[in-house]
Amino acid sequence: MPLVKQGRIITDAFAHVPDGAELPGDGAILISAARFLEDPEAFSRRTGKTGVIWPNNRDLDDLVPYLDRLAVVALVFPSFRDGRAYSQARLLRERHGYDGELRATGQVLRDQFVFMQRAGFDAFEVKKESDAEAFAATVKRYSVFYQPTGDGRVTALNRRMQSRHSESAAR
Amino acid sequence: MYAYDELDRTLINERVSEFRDQVKRRLSGELTEDEFKMLRLQNGVYLQLHAYMFRVAIPYGTLSSKQLRQLAHVARRYDRGYGHFTTRQNIQYNWIKLAELPDALSDLAEVGIHAMQTSGNNTRNVTSDQWAGVAPGEIEDPRIWSELLRQYTTLHPEFSFLPRKFKFAITASEHDRAAIKIHDIGLRLIKNADGETGFEVLVGGGLGRTPFIGKTIKPFVHGRDLLSYVEAILRVYNQYGRRDNIYKARIKILVHELGIEKFAREVEEEWQQLRDSALTLDHADIEEIRSRFSYPAYEKLPHMPDELKQAAHDPLFERWRKNSVFPHKVQGYSIVTLSLKPVGGPPGDATADQMDAIADLADRYSFGEIRVGHEQNLALPHVAKRDLPVLWKALDKIGVATPNVNLVTDIIACPGLDYCSLANARSIPIAQELTRRFANHDTANLIGRLHINISGCINACGHHHVGHIGILGVEKNGEEFYQITIGGRADENAEMGTLIGPAVPYAEVADVIEDIVEAYLALRDRAEELFVDTVKRLGVEPFRERVYATR
C-alpha cells in the first residue's frame, strides 16, 4: 500500500510489527494499541521511533498521556463508510495538541483525501496506486471551505468578512 | 431569497467537477459499484427499480423562478418531462441516465442548485417552514439560520460518514409546519428573556421501523452557539452511534439506548470544550448571511381590494380561496398554496410545463419566489390580494388549483413499488384511488382537515406514522397488504398513530378508509371537531369496530 506524505509517495520508514512478532532491535516501528498499552515504558527504552495504530472504537483518553512520545498515530478506516476516525483526528490535533504524524490507514480512497486533510491527517496509506498518484491533484480540487477546523484553511464566512472589511477600509 | 456569492458558486462547481470525475471512474471500471455507491449517494443518486433516481435539494423550500425553470429544464432534457416533490423539500427525477448526470448537475449549478448530501449517511438537506419569512406571528425568518446550517453541514470534513443519515428541520412559528419533532435535530426558534434569539433543541426524532418523537435536549441554545452545539451533538453521535446494524444506527436509537439525560450530559461535556471556538457566531457573521437574503418591496395595499370583493360572487373562486389562500404577515398580501394533488394524479408530481408556467406566474404575482412544503405542494408566498382572481384562473388552467389543501385528498405518499427498490407495496395507486373516492369537494370539505399519509414500506418516506390516517404497505405471502393507523400528527403536538387492526389487502384499502371517515362523521361531536381530535377523544376502538365488524 503506497504511503503518501507531503503530497508525494514515499517509502514508509516505519516497520509494521504484528502482535506477537519480535520487535526489531532498533528502527521505527508501528504497533497495535493493545501491544503499546501493555507496557508503554518499554518503547521509550528502545532506540527508534514508535507509532501506534489506534482503533476507531477505543477511547482516546487511553492514548493521550503518551502522545508526546509517539512519532506516528495511525487511525483506522475499516471501511470508507466508517467515519469515526475523522472525529478522533480532530480531537487529537485540535484538543490534545498532537503534532506528530497523523496517518490514515485502512480503506483510504482519493475521495476522502480532502476531508482527511481538513480533519488533521498528514499521511495516507492509500489503497490504490492510482489514487496515491492522483493525490496532489485531488487535494487541490476544492478552494472553498465552509467549516472551521484545525487545518487553518480560511472559511467562506471569514473570507466574506475580510472582503467586507477591506471594502469599508478602501472607502 | 438567499443569493449565492462567488464562494458558494465556486464550491458547487468544484463539487460538480469532482462528481464528473467519479462518474468517469465508475464508467471506466476504476471504481467498483460498492465504492461508487457511497459516492453517488452523497450526490443524491439512487439505483431504483427501473433506472437511476436523482434527488435535488431545495434548501429550506425556497426557490426562485429562475431555479424552478431550470428544474423544468432538467425534467425535460434529462428525464421524462416531470419531477416529484418530496416530503423533505427535495425534487426527484426518476429516469435519469448515469452518463448524463454530471451535465444535469452542471446545469443546476448555473442557478445555484445542487444535490449534495440528498442521500447517504450524512447531514441532509436542511428543511424549514415553507411559510418562513411571510407567516403572521413568526418570531423571525428561520431561513437565515437554515442557510448558516446549510453551509455548515455542506461537505463537513468530520461528519460526511456518519452511522446513518441525519436530518435537520427548523421552525420559527408557534404552529410547526416543518415537522421538527420527527427529525434527528429539530430546532424551534425562540427568544430568551433578554430578547435574544436562540433555539429549543430537540434530538432523536424520526420515523422508519422504530419511530420516535424528538426529545428536548436543551431548552435554550443561544444563536451564537448554534453551530458549536450542533457540532457537539454530531461528534457524540459520530463516535457512539451504532454501526453494526443499519436499522439501529440513527441517532434516535443512541438517544433511546442511553436515555435523553445521559445523552444530554455527553453532549454538554463535549460542548463545554467547543463552545468558545471558531464556530461561535458573532453578530456580524449572522448579519453577513442575513444581508444575502433579499425581501420583496411590498406595496401598501388595502386589506380588501375591489377585485376580491367582485370575485367573491363566484362560488368556484370562493371555494378555492377559502381552501388554498392563507394570511400573510403584510396587509393586502396572501400566501397561496398550489395543490399538486389533482384527482387521480400521483401526489407531488409536476410536469416541466407546469413548472415553467408556475415560474412565470411567480414572476408576475409573487416577486419571483416559490416555496416547496413537506406536504408535497408548492406555494406562492407573496401574492397581492387584488391578483388572486386572475392568479386563480391561471393556476386552474394548469391544474394546480384543486381546492383540496389539507383535506382528505391532499395525500402525502412515497413513490412506492412503482419506482422504489425498497418498497413492499404500491403507494401511488392507493393515493389515486382515494382521490377519486373523495373527489366530491363538498364531501371533502364537510370532512374537514384530514391528513392521509402513505408509505410503501417500513422506511416511512410517506411519514405514515404521523398521518391522521397512516397507510403502510407490507408484503404478506407475496401479496400487497396495508396496515392502517389513526391519530398520528406531525405538528407541534406530534404523535404516532395507533394501529386499528390487522392489515387489509390492496383492493380493500379505499373501502376501509371510507369506513373510517364515515365512522368519524358519525362520531364527531360537532362539525369543527377534526378527525384527529375525535380519535384523541374516543381512542381507536370505535373505528376498529366499524372497520372490522363486517370484515
Interface residues (C-beta under 8 A of the other chain):
Chain A: F80 R81 D82 G83 R84 Y86 S87 Q88 R90 R95 L109 D111 V114 F115 M116 R118 A119 S130 R141 Y142 S143 V144 F145 Y146 Q147 P148 T149 T155 A156 L157 R159 R160 M161 R164
Chain B: D5 L7 D8 T10 L11 E14 S17 E18 Q22 E30 E35 M38 L39 N121 Q151 Y152 T154 L155 H156 P157 E158 F159 S160 F161 L162 R235 N238 Q239 R243 Q273 S277 A278 L279 A284 D285 E288 I289
